[in-house]
Each structure stands twice: as structure tokens, then as C-alpha cells.
Amino acid sequence: MPKMGESIMEGTILSWLKKEGDLIDQDESVLEVATDKVDTEVPATHSGVLKTILAKEGDIIEVGKPIAIIEIMLEDMEEAKATDIPNKPSTGNGEELFQDVPEYTSSILGKESSSEPVGLENKRFYSPLVQSIANQENVNSSELAEISGSAKGGRVTKKDILGYISKRKVSQFPSPSDQNDEILEMDRMRKMIAQRMLDSKNISAHVTSFVEADLTNIVFYRNRIKADFQAKEGEKITFTPFFIQAIAKALKDFPMMNISVEGDKIIKKKNINIGVAVALANGNLIVPVIKNADQLTLSALSKKINELAQRARENRLNAEELKGGTYTLSNIGSFGNIMGTPIIVQPQVAILAVGTITKKPAVIESPTGDLIGIRHKMILSHSYDHRVVDGALGGMFVKKVADYLESFDTETII
């Protein structure tokens, strides 16, 4: 467990990004660790095979305690000896043991495989790493014997066998039918988003209710004050703070929307912490959280939203700013979408997507009769967990948000 700060004495294993038997490169992320300061990825100190995972997800481990064993390549052994293992005991045959985890030495050096190592009958030496790769990729001994080795004496290296496997896969699997197709590997964040979205759909019984709101008063108000606001504050005011303010008011009116679910228990949240989905330049999403949103003025909400969004796009958010959300807003209108069916951020029970604000002809009631006028309309899409939020509550809540937006006081001083 690495030390991640002067005051950090322990870390919690969040997730293993690799499993036992996986090949890993030096500096490649192997696991995620959480401390009371930040969540971070831990890279491998050497290339090799992840032989043994010693700590489970959720375990709290002291700094300096072993959490995994990596079997490294023989050609890397000299570097490992020189840099990482002071005062190393010897086996007596030229090899040295890892002093800090002696009980696992056999797993690191010279551990016998349960099956006969590939290539043994050819009297050609293969390192444990090459043997492990061959076994994992089903490279038999005759194939292994045909691989040209680039190391001293013709020895096969990791690079040699991986190059062979790469060429073999190309021959085994045909290319895409369209030669212009491009195959892209998901990055870590996209993999994490994909898994969390699947988990949420599997956990929550998603239902979505839709309400159309008249935002004409807010549109005119914002148009009137936005130039002065930018001159005074040095930044723009978007529609998002108006949405957050209306949601916070509605959550106070309907506290059973400000809950989370843990097993068969409902946790009623005291604080109103609203997450705001932010699109990143690489196409991924991140959801920073505005804490105690109900206690902030419209101006303070605007400043906080702008600050979090900017730092999110610059990858400068800390772990604390991504935690503790009790409700989430997704502004899909910024992409020209009129409505959607957003997926709930677990363990919350609801999320609101706001669509684009569009001019529409509408019936306007007046003391002298109805008339047709142009109004600025927006659709609110409210997805909620039908396990704990019934249709009546989910529908009344989103209607209340719309009511707050429509009744916005245009004399508000900002």
C-alpha cells in the first residue's frame, strides 16, 4: 500500500482493475484506492504477471503493507534488485528473495506450475512470465519453439511472445468487413460509466414522467441581467442555477424525494446536495456535487456551478466534490435535446433531465379571454426509482419544479 500523503496512514481498496494472472506493464494502473483525502489509481512498480491479490475490495490496509504480488521478468530482476530490495537474503544459487514478504517468496520466484511448463521437452529455457503468457493464450510448446527470441542466446522475451500472439490473432480473426472501420478501446472512465449505468438499471425500477414548463419569465429575466452579471462577476450566468434553485425548493417540499436506498432501508437525507452532470471534452461525463444547494442564492449557485464545471473539464476536481449527492440534474438541452430518460445515480432515487428551451405557440389565458402567443417552453424528464417512489410522488415532484420555474420572481436582485 503506497503512501499518498504525509497524514495518510491507511487506504481502502476500492476496486481491482486487474485480476490474478493478468499481464501488467510497469506504471499501468492495477487498482483503485480511497483515502480520506482522495481516490486514486495505484500503478504497478514493474512489468510482469499479477500472481496473487492479498487484499480484497473494501479492505482497509495500512501504508506499507503488501496488497499484491507481481511475478516479474527475469530481465527485470537486476533492476528490481538494485532499486527496490535492500539487504536481500540469498537462496544460495544466485537468486535473491523479496525480504519484505518472505512468506510469499515461492509465489514470486521459482514457483512450480501445476502443469508441466510449455516448451520443456525442447530443452529451451523460457522465463516464468513467458510460460504464463503462453499458457494464458494457449500457445503450445511447438508454437513456442518456433518463436524467434530477441534476447541473448535467442531467449524469448515478453515482447517476442506478445508480438507472435498479436500476429496470430490477426490471422485468426478477420478484419472488419468495412476496412474504414476503427476499433477503439474504452478508456478507464468509460468502462466505469458503462458498469455503473448497467448496475443502476439492474438495481432501480426506472420510471420517467414528463412535464412541460413555461420559462418565458426566466428567459426574459436572464436576457436582462446577463450582461451586468458578467461585467460584475467576470463570468456568464446560464440557466442551470435557475434549475438547481427550483429543484432544491421542490426537494424541501417533498423530502421523500431526497432519499437513498440501502438494502431494504430508506435513508432520508437531511442535506440537499445536488449533482450536476458535466460533459468532458473526451465525451465522458462527471457529476460534481453542489453541497447544501438550498442555502445558496442564485448568484452563489451560478458561481459554484461555473467553478465546478470548469475544474471538471480541467480534471482538477477532488474526491470530496464528487461525493454525497442526494439528487442529480442533467442538462441535455445544451446538446439540443428536447427530452430524455436519464439513468439514476446510485444510491439516489431520482434524476431530472431538462431539455432545450424552445419558442412555441401557446394558449395564454387573460381576463378578457384566451389568445395565442409565443412562449419559451421546456420539457422536464424525471426518472425515479419505482421501488420507493410511486408515480404520484414522482409526478407531483416534477410538476412542483415546473411550478417554481414558471413563477420565478422577475424582480429578483442578483
N, C-alpha and C positions, 0 to 999 in steps of 0.2 A: 504494500500500500504506500504510494508516494506521499510525500509531504507537500501540501498545497497551500501553504501559508504559515506564518510564524505561530499563529494561535491555533492552528488546526492540528488536533491530536488524533482524530479518527475520521473515517469516511464510511458512507453507506453504499453498498453495491446496488446500483440501480438496475443495470442490465448487462449481460454479457453479449457483446457484438460478435464474438466468435465462439465456436463450440470445440470441445475436445477433439483433437485430430485435425483441426483446420490448419492450413498453412498460413503463416503470417509474415509480413515483411517488417523490417526494423522501422520504427516510428508509425506503424499502422495502428489505428485505434483498436483496442481489444475489448474494453469495457467502459461503461459509464459509472462515474462515482459522484455521489452527492455529499456535500458538507453543509455546515450551517451558513456558508458564505455563497457557494455557487455550485452548479452542476458542471461536470467537465468530463471529457473523454481521456482515458489513460492509454498512452501508446506503448507498443512493445519495445523493449530495450534491445532486442536482437531479432534477426530473422530466424525462422525455424518452424517447429510444429508445436501447437498448444497441446502439451501432453496431458496435463492434469489441472482441473479447476478446483481450488481448495476452499473457495468461499462462495456461498450461494447468494442469489439475488435477495436483497433485503438484509443481509448480514451487515453488522457494524464492526469494522475492523480497525484496530489501532494502526497508526502510521508505522511503517517498518516491518509489519507482519507479512508473511508470504500469502499471496492470494492466488497464484497460479505458477505452474512450472512450464518453461519453454525448453524443448529439446533443440539445441542449436546445431548448425552445420559445423563439421569438423574444421573447415577452412576458417570459420569464425572463432574457433576455440582460443587461438592465440590472443586475439583481440579481447575476448572475454576475460582471459586470464590476466591480461595486462591492465585492464581498466576497471573490472568490477569485483574481483575476488582477491582481496589482500589476505596474506597469511594462509594460503590454501594448503590443506593437507594433501598428501600424495597417495595414490593407490599402490605405488611401488613399481608400476610398469610404464611410467612416463605420463600417465593421465592424472589430473588433479580434480578433487571433489569440490562441490559447492559447500562452503563451510556454513553458510547461514541457514540452510535447510538440509542437514545431513540425513534426516530420515527419509528424504525423497531422492537421495543421490542415485539410487538404482534406476529411478524413472528418468533421470537426466542423462546419465552416462551408462551405456552398455546394457540397457535393459533388454532382455531377450524377448523376442516376439513369440506369441502363442503359436504361430505357424512358421514354417521354415522361410527364412528371408529369400526374397526373389533373387535369382542370379547366382545362388550359392554353388550350383552344380557347374557353373562356368569358371569357378576359381577366380572370379573377378571381384575385387572389393567394391562395395557400394556403401556409402555412409548411411546411418540410420534415417537421415532426412530423405535421401533419395529412395530408400526402401519404403519409407512411409508414403511418399508421393506415388510410387509405383503401385503399392497395394491399394491406395485410395482410388487411383484412376484405372485400376485393372490392367496395368501393364505387366504382361507375363515375362518370364525370365528370358525367353528367346527374343522378344522385342527389346528388352533392356540390353541384351548383349549386342544388339545392332546399333545402339546409340553411340555416336562418336563423342568421346569425352574431351573437354577443352582444358582440363586441369593437368597438372604434372603427371606424367606416366599414362595419360589417356583416361584419367579418372573422370567419371560422370559427375557433374555438378548439378545443383538445383536448376540453374539456368538452362543447362543442356536438356534435362528431362522435361522441364516445363515447355521448352521450345518444341520438343518432339510431340508432347501432348497437344499443344496448340495446333500443330500441323495436322495431327491425326484427327482432331475434332473437325477441322475444316473439311477433311476428306469424308468424314462420317456423316456430317450434317450438311445438306445442300444450302447454298446461299438463298436469301430471299428471292422470290420469283421476280420481283422488280429490283433490278440492280441499283436503282436510285434510292432504295430504302436505306435508312440509317438506324442501326441498333444502338440505343442509349441505355447506359446503366443508371438505375436510380441512385441518387446520392443518399447520404445517411438521413437527412431531414425528410426527404420524400418517402423513404421507406418507413420512417417513424410516423409520418402523417397518414400514410396508407393503412398501417396497422391500427392506429388509433381510430380512424374512421370506421374500419371494419368492426373493431371492438365496440364502438358506440352503437352501431346499427344492431349488433348482436345483443347488447345489454338493454337498450331502451326501446320501448314500443313507440316509434316515431309517428306523430300525427301533426299535420300542418293546417293552420287556419289562416285565412287571408282577409284583410280589411283594407279598404281604400281610404286614404286621408287627404283632406284638402289643405295643402301647405301654402296657399296663396299669401296669407299674412306673414308667414316666416320668410318666404321668398322676397317679398317687398321690404320687409324689415332688414334682412341681411343686405340686400342691394343698397339700402340707405346708409347703413353704418360700416360696411366693409372697408371703404377707403379710409375713413377716420381710424378704424381699428388697426389697420395695417400701419398707418402713419404713427400711431401711438405705441403699438406693441411690437412693430417690426416683423409681423407675421400675419398670414391670412386667417380669416375665420371661415371655416367650412360649415356644412350643415350638420356634421357629426355631433358637435356639442349640444345642438338642439335635440337630437335623437336621444343622446345619453341622459339629458336632463328629464325628458319625458318618461323614459324607461325607469329612471330612479324614482320619480314620483309615483308611477304605477306600481312599482315593487313595494313601496311603503303602503299603498292601498291594498295590495294583495300579497301579504307576506308569505303565503304558501306557494308563491312562485319563486321565492328567494330561498330555495332549499337544495339539499343534495341527498343522495340515497347511498347508504352503506349496508349492503345485505338486505335485511328486512326492516331496517331502521331508517326513518326520515330525520335528517338533521336540519333544523330550522336555523338559518343564518341570521346573526344579529347585524352584521355589517353588510352594506350594499357595495359590492366590488364588481364592476362591470368590465369585462374583457372586450377589446376591440380588435377584430381580425385585421391584420395588416398584410398586404401583398408585397412580397420581396421581389427584387429585380430578377432573381433566378426562377420565378414562378411559384416558389413555395409560400406558405402562409405562416405567420406567427401571431400570437394573441397576447399582447401586453395587457396588464390589468390596471384599471383606474380604481384605486382604493377609496372607499367612503365617497363614492361619486355623488351621493345625495347631499353631501355637505359642501359641495363646491359650487361657486357661482358660474354663470355661463362663460364669463371671461376666463376664470380659472380652469374650467373644463377645456376650453379651447387651447389654452397654453399647454396643459398637460397632455392632451391628445397629440398636438403637434410635436411636442418633445419626444414622447414615446414612439411615435411613428417614425420620426427622423432617426432616432437611435436604433430602432429595429432594423431599418434599411441599411444602417451602417454596422450592424452586428455588434452593437455596444450595450445591449440590454443585460442586466444581471439577473440571476435566477429568481430573486425575490420579486422582480417586476413581472414575472410570468406565472406567479402562484396566487392562489387564494380567490380566484374569480368565482362569483356566485351566479352570474348571468352573462350572456355574450351577445354582442351586436356585430353583424356582418353587413357592410355597406356594399351590396352588389350593384347598386345604382351607378357607382363610379365607373363600372365597366359597361354601362348602357343596358343592363338587365332590368326588366320591369318587375320580375318576381322570381322566387326560387323556393327550394325546400331544403334549408340548411340542416346540417347534422350537428347534434348536440355535443358540446364539450363535456366529457365526463369528469367528475360525477355530478355536474349540474343537471337540471331537468328541463331547460328550455334555452332557445336561441332565437333571436329576431333578425331577419334579413330585410333590409329596406331597399326598394328598387329605385329606378331613376325617376326624377321629378319631371312630369310631362304636362304640357299645356293640353287641356281637353275642354270641349264644350260641356257645360253642366247647367242643370236647372238651379236657379237661385231664387229662393223664397224672399218675398218682400211684403211689407204691409199693404201694398197696392196690387199684389198679385205676383205670380211666378214669371220669371224671364230667363232667357238663355244668355250665358256669359262664358268667358274664357277663364278657367281656373287652373291652378297648378296642383296636379294630383300625383299621389304616390301610393304604391301598394306595399303593405307590410305583410311579410310572410313569417308566421310564428310557429316554429316547430317545438313540440313539447313531448315529454315522456308520459305516455298514456297509462303507465303503471301507477303513477302517483298524481297526475294532473288530468282531471276529467275535462271533457270538451267544453263544459260550461265555464270552468275556471280559465282554461286556456283561451277561449273565445272572448270572455269578458276582459281579460288582461290586455290583449292586443287592441281591443276596442278602446280601452282606457288610455293606452298610449296614443292612439289616434286622436282621442278627445283632447288630450293635453297639447298635442301638436296644433290642432285646429283652433284651440282657444288661447294660443300664445299671446301674451300681452305685448303689443307693438310699442308701448310706451316704456318698455324695459330700458333702463340705463346701463350701459355696458362700459 
